[in-house]
Amino acid sequence: MNNQVVSPFFFVLLVVLVLLTIFGMVYLYITSKTKERLALIEKGMDPNLAKSDFWVQVGIIGGGAALGLIAGDIMPGKYGPLVAIIFAGAGLVVYNMMRKSNARRN
């Protein structure tokens, strides 16, 4: 087979499969969240108990890792990934402190 014809076909196939996978994951996330809320309502519980601040945690960790990569790039040497891991860990500590302060208020 001619590689010039096969290569674009596999690229298009790869893009389609990646998009279908992302769509499937989002669909499963939304349907499972809906089922969980309906189960809580059927049991007479507050459906807001199913809320989680997962994306806040991901954002804080990602922001910490990004700041770590920037700080590691400024430092002399090849310490970028190490500093990023340390800053991501600091982001986890900050998230834990935020969660505990919110629990004390409630």
Contacts in CASP RR format, 6 or more apart in sequence:
PFRMAT RR
TARGET T0000
AUTHOR 0000-0000-0000
METHOD contacts of the structure
MODEL  1
MNNQVVSPFFFVLLVVLVLLTIFGMVYLYITSKTKERLALIEKGMDPNLA
KSDFWVQVGIIGGGAALGLIAGDIMPGKYGPLVAIIFAGAGLVVYNMMRK
SNARRN
33 50 0 8 1.000
36 50 0 8 1.000
37 47 0 8 1.000
37 50 0 8 1.000
40 46 0 8 1.000
40 47 0 8 1.000
40 49 0 8 1.000
40 50 0 8 1.000
41 47 0 8 1.000
53 99 0 8 1.000
56 95 0 8 1.000
56 98 0 8 1.000
57 92 0 8 1.000
57 95 0 8 1.000
60 91 0 8 1.000
60 92 0 8 1.000
60 94 0 8 1.000
60 95 0 8 1.000
60 98 0 8 1.000
61 88 0 8 1.000
61 89 0 8 1.000
61 91 0 8 1.000
61 92 0 8 1.000
61 95 0 8 1.000
62 88 0 8 1.000
63 87 0 8 1.000
63 91 0 8 1.000
64 84 0 8 1.000
64 87 0 8 1.000
64 88 0 8 1.000
64 89 0 8 1.000
64 90 0 8 1.000
64 91 0 8 1.000
65 84 0 8 1.000
65 85 0 8 1.000
65 87 0 8 1.000
65 88 0 8 1.000
66 84 0 8 1.000
67 87 0 8 1.000
68 80 0 8 1.000
68 83 0 8 1.000
68 84 0 8 1.000
68 86 0 8 1.000
68 87 0 8 1.000
68 88 0 8 1.000
69 80 0 8 1.000
69 81 0 8 1.000
69 83 0 8 1.000
69 84 0 8 1.000
71 80 0 8 1.000
71 83 0 8 1.000
71 87 0 8 1.000
72 79 0 8 1.000
72 80 0 8 1.000
72 83 0 8 1.000
72 84 0 8 1.000
73 80 0 8 1.000
75 83 0 8 1.000
END
